[in-house]
Amino acid sequence: MVVSTFEELAPALPNEMADLRRKLTRWLGELPLDPGSTHDITLATYEALANVVAHAYPDGHGWARLGAERTGDTVTVTVTDTGRGIPATRPRLAGLRTSGGRGLLLIDKVTDQSDIDSGSHGTTVRMTWRPATLRDVGAA
């Protein structure tokens, strides 16, 4: 079984999140992924990172941890913060106006699976993909 990992910690600032996205894109470039899968993974990850910057730390001071792992035919990306968490009353319905954008809806749409654990301890967004190219590589 092929296992490859990536992990970075950075201040929750817009330019730092852009740098994390570039580093993740380089790591993904080492995997036998099709451009569509790479795009979806990068897009969803950046949405999760942008949510950390926009919502996790009202005082503007905090950290984001980005982890990624390829295990066999699965790529899992985790974005974690220790901020204030997502309010339990925050709606996640399409077209509904909220204080935020539609990042969580987009993440749900482009992942094979996404899970969010949020509370006063912070938030962890775990996103999983099973790209066809990784399944094909294992079959060869």
C-alpha positions as a Markdown table, in Angstrom:
| # | Residue | x | y | z |
|---|---|---|---|---|
| 1 | Met | 0.0 | 0.0 | 0.0 |
| 2 | Val | 1.3 | 3.4 | -1.0 |
| 3 | Val | 1.3 | 6.0 | 1.8 |
| 4 | Ser | 2.5 | 9.6 | 1.4 |
| 5 | Thr | 1.9 | 12.4 | 3.9 |
| 6 | Phe | 2.1 | 16.2 | 4.0 |
| 7 | Glu | 1.8 | 18.5 | 7.1 |
| 8 | Glu | 2.2 | 22.2 | 7.6 |
| 9 | Leu | 1.3 | 24.7 | 10.4 |
| 10 | Ala | 1.0 | 28.4 | 9.6 |
| 11 | Pro | -0.5 | 31.6 | 11.1 |
| 12 | Ala | -4.1 | 32.1 | 10.0 |
| 13 | Leu | -3.4 | 35.0 | 7.7 |
| 14 | Pro | -4.5 | 35.2 | 4.0 |
| 15 | Asn | -1.0 | 35.2 | 2.5 |
| 16 | Glu | 0.0 | 32.3 | 4.7 |
| 17 | Met | -3.1 | 30.3 | 3.5 |
| 18 | Ala | -2.2 | 31.0 | -0.1 |
| 19 | Asp | 1.3 | 29.7 | 0.7 |
| 20 | Leu | -0.1 | 26.5 | 2.2 |
| 21 | Arg | -2.3 | 26.0 | -0.9 |
| 22 | Arg | 0.8 | 26.3 | -3.1 |
| 23 | Lys | 2.7 | 23.7 | -0.9 |
| 24 | Leu | -0.2 | 21.3 | -1.1 |
| 25 | Thr | -0.4 | 21.7 | -4.9 |
| 26 | Arg | 3.3 | 20.8 | -5.1 |
| 27 | Trp | 2.7 | 17.7 | -2.9 |
| 28 | Leu | -0.3 | 16.7 | -5.0 |
| 29 | Gly | 1.9 | 17.1 | -8.1 |
| 30 | Glu | 4.0 | 14.2 | -6.9 |
| 31 | Leu | 0.9 | 11.9 | -7.0 |
| 32 | Pro | -0.4 | 10.3 | -10.1 |
| 33 | Leu | -3.6 | 12.4 | -10.1 |
| 34 | Asp | -5.6 | 13.8 | -13.0 |
| 35 | Pro | -5.9 | 17.6 | -13.3 |
| 36 | Gly | -9.6 | 17.5 | -12.3 |
| 37 | Ser | -8.9 | 15.7 | -9.0 |
| 38 | Thr | -6.0 | 18.0 | -8.2 |
| 39 | His | -8.2 | 21.0 | -8.9 |
| 40 | Asp | -11.1 | 19.7 | -6.6 |
| 41 | Ile | -8.7 | 18.9 | -3.8 |
| 42 | Thr | -6.9 | 22.3 | -4.0 |
| 43 | Leu | -10.2 | 24.2 | -4.3 |
| 44 | Ala | -11.9 | 22.5 | -1.3 |
| 45 | Thr | -8.7 | 22.8 | 0.8 |
| 46 | Tyr | -8.4 | 26.5 | 0.1 |
| 47 | Glu | -12.1 | 27.0 | 1.0 |
| 48 | Ala | -11.5 | 25.3 | 4.4 |
| 49 | Leu | -8.3 | 27.4 | 4.9 |
| 50 | Ala | -10.2 | 30.6 | 4.0 |
| 51 | Asn | -12.8 | 29.8 | 6.6 |
| 52 | Val | -10.1 | 29.6 | 9.2 |
| 53 | Val | -9.0 | 33.1 | 8.3 |
| 54 | Ala | -12.5 | 34.5 | 8.1 |
| 55 | His | -14.2 | 32.9 | 11.0 |
| 56 | Ala | -12.0 | 31.0 | 13.5 |
| 57 | Tyr | -10.1 | 33.8 | 15.2 |
| 58 | Pro | -12.2 | 37.1 | 15.7 |
| 59 | Asp | -9.1 | 38.8 | 17.2 |
| 60 | Gly | -7.0 | 37.8 | 14.1 |
| 61 | His | -4.5 | 35.7 | 16.0 |
| 62 | Gly | -4.4 | 32.0 | 15.5 |
| 63 | Trp | -3.0 | 29.1 | 13.6 |
| 64 | Ala | -4.1 | 26.7 | 10.9 |
| 65 | Arg | -2.8 | 23.1 | 10.4 |
| 66 | Leu | -3.0 | 21.5 | 7.0 |
| 67 | Gly | -2.4 | 17.8 | 6.8 |
| 68 | Ala | -2.8 | 15.5 | 3.8 |
| 69 | Glu | -2.3 | 11.8 | 3.3 |
| 70 | Arg | -2.5 | 9.4 | 0.4 |
| 71 | Thr | -3.3 | 5.9 | 1.6 |
| 72 | Gly | -3.7 | 3.5 | -1.3 |
| 73 | Asp | -6.4 | 4.9 | -3.6 |
| 74 | Thr | -7.6 | 7.6 | -1.1 |
| 75 | Val | -6.4 | 11.2 | -0.5 |
| 76 | Thr | -7.5 | 12.7 | 2.8 |
| 77 | Val | -7.0 | 16.4 | 3.6 |
| 78 | Thr | -7.5 | 17.8 | 7.1 |
| 79 | Val | -7.7 | 21.5 | 8.0 |
| 80 | Thr | -7.6 | 22.2 | 11.7 |
| 81 | Asp | -7.8 | 25.3 | 13.9 |
| 82 | Thr | -8.2 | 26.0 | 17.6 |
| 83 | Gly | -10.6 | 28.9 | 17.1 |
| 84 | Arg | -14.1 | 29.6 | 18.2 |
| 85 | Gly | -15.8 | 26.9 | 16.3 |
| 86 | Ile | -18.8 | 27.0 | 13.9 |
| 87 | Pro | -22.0 | 28.0 | 15.6 |
| 88 | Ala | -24.5 | 25.1 | 15.9 |
| 89 | Thr | -27.2 | 27.3 | 14.5 |
| 90 | Arg | -25.2 | 28.1 | 11.3 |
| 91 | Pro | -27.4 | 27.0 | 8.3 |
| 92 | Arg | -25.8 | 24.9 | 5.5 |
| 93 | Leu | -28.6 | 25.2 | 3.0 |
| 94 | Ala | -28.0 | 26.2 | -0.6 |
| 95 | Gly | -29.2 | 29.7 | -1.4 |
| 96 | Leu | -29.6 | 30.7 | 2.2 |
| 97 | Arg | -27.9 | 33.9 | 3.2 |
| 98 | Thr | -25.5 | 33.5 | 6.1 |
| 99 | Ser | -22.7 | 35.5 | 7.6 |
| 100 | Gly | -20.3 | 33.5 | 5.5 |
| 101 | Gly | -20.1 | 32.4 | 1.9 |
| 102 | Arg | -20.7 | 29.0 | 0.5 |
| 103 | Gly | -17.4 | 27.3 | 1.3 |
| 104 | Leu | -18.9 | 24.4 | 3.2 |
| 105 | Leu | -21.4 | 23.7 | 0.5 |
| 106 | Leu | -18.6 | 23.8 | -2.1 |
| 107 | Ile | -16.5 | 21.4 | 0.0 |
| 108 | Asp | -19.5 | 19.0 | 0.2 |
| 109 | Lys | -20.0 | 19.2 | -3.6 |
| 110 | Val | -16.4 | 18.4 | -4.7 |
| 111 | Thr | -15.4 | 15.8 | -2.1 |
| 112 | Asp | -16.3 | 12.1 | -2.0 |
| 113 | Gln | -16.8 | 12.6 | 1.8 |
| 114 | Ser | -16.4 | 15.6 | 4.2 |
| 115 | Asp | -16.8 | 15.7 | 7.9 |
| 116 | Ile | -16.7 | 18.7 | 10.3 |
| 117 | Asp | -15.9 | 18.5 | 14.0 |
| 118 | Ser | -16.5 | 21.8 | 15.6 |
| 119 | Gly | -16.8 | 23.2 | 19.1 |
| 120 | Ser | -15.2 | 25.6 | 21.5 |
| 121 | His | -12.0 | 23.7 | 21.1 |
| 122 | Gly | -11.8 | 24.6 | 17.4 |
| 123 | Thr | -12.7 | 23.1 | 14.1 |
| 124 | Thr | -11.4 | 20.2 | 12.0 |
| 125 | Val | -12.6 | 19.8 | 8.4 |
| 126 | Arg | -11.7 | 16.3 | 7.0 |
| 127 | Met | -12.1 | 15.9 | 3.2 |
| 128 | Thr | -11.7 | 12.6 | 1.4 |
| 129 | Trp | -11.4 | 11.8 | -2.3 |
| 130 | Arg | -11.0 | 8.5 | -4.2 |
| 131 | Pro | -9.7 | 9.6 | -7.6 |
| 132 | Ala | -10.1 | 7.1 | -10.4 |
| 133 | Thr | -6.5 | 7.5 | -11.4 |
| 134 | Leu | -5.3 | 6.2 | -8.0 |
| 135 | Arg | -7.6 | 3.1 | -8.3 |
| 136 | Asp | -6.3 | 2.5 | -11.9 |
| 137 | Val | -2.6 | 2.7 | -10.7 |
| 138 | Gly | -3.3 | 0.0 | -8.1 |
| 139 | Ala | -4.9 | -2.3 | -10.7 |
| 140 | Ala | -1.9 | -2.3 | -13.0 |
